[in-house]
Amino acid sequence: MAVSKAVESSKMVLRVQSGLDGAGKAVYKNVSLSGLNPAAADADVFDAATALGGLQQYTVASVLRVDQGHLTNA
């Protein structure tokens, strides 16, 4: 049985280090940017995230791409 995925929407999430807690451990926040073109290449998304990260007040710790779509039995 073959299953296919039709991606309908994508978003980019920048996980930024926003500071330290009382114990000295890193505290993170997520900055979500929706409306990402589902057909965009992962390398292009990463490059855009890197550019946008340079505009952030906090340091970007990681970049996530979240795709949402439907699975169908082909």
N, C-alpha and C positions, 0 to 999 in steps of 0.2 A: 504494500500500500504506500503510495507516494503522497506526501503532503506538501502543499505549496503555501507560501506566505505572500500576501498582498499588503505591503506596507502602505498605510494611509496617512500617517503623520509621524514626524520626528521632532525631537527637541534635543538641545545641547544643555548639559548641566556642568557648570564649573564648580568644583568643590574647592573652596578657599579657606585658608587658615586665618581665622579672625582674631586669634589671640591665644592666651594660655589661661587655664583654670587655676584655682588655688593650689593645686598639687603640682603645677608646672607642666601639665599635659596639654597638648594642642587642642584647641576648640575649632570646629569646622562649621561652615555655613555653606548651603548650596544656592547658587545663582542659576536659575533656569531661564533659558531662552527658547521659546517655542516658535513654531512657524518655519522650522528648518526644512529645506527641500529634501524629501525622502530619497531622491535620486542622487544626492550629493555624495561624493566619494569620502571615505573616512579620512583620508589624508587632507582633503580640503576642509573638512569639519575641524580637524585638529589644528590646522593652520589658522583658521578663523578664531578658534578658542584661544590660541596663543596670542593673537593680535588683541583680542578683547581682554585677555588676562592682563596685558600691559596697561590697560586703562582702569583696572580695578585697584582699589585701595589696598587689598590684601593679596597675599601670595597664593597663586593657584597651585593646589596640591595634586589635583587630578581632573581629568576631563572625561565625562560620560556622554554617551549618545544613547538616547532612549527612542526606540522605534515601536510604533503601535500599529497593528494591522490584524487582518483576518487570516485564519488558517482554514484551508479547504482540502478536502480529499480529492486528489486528481485521478 
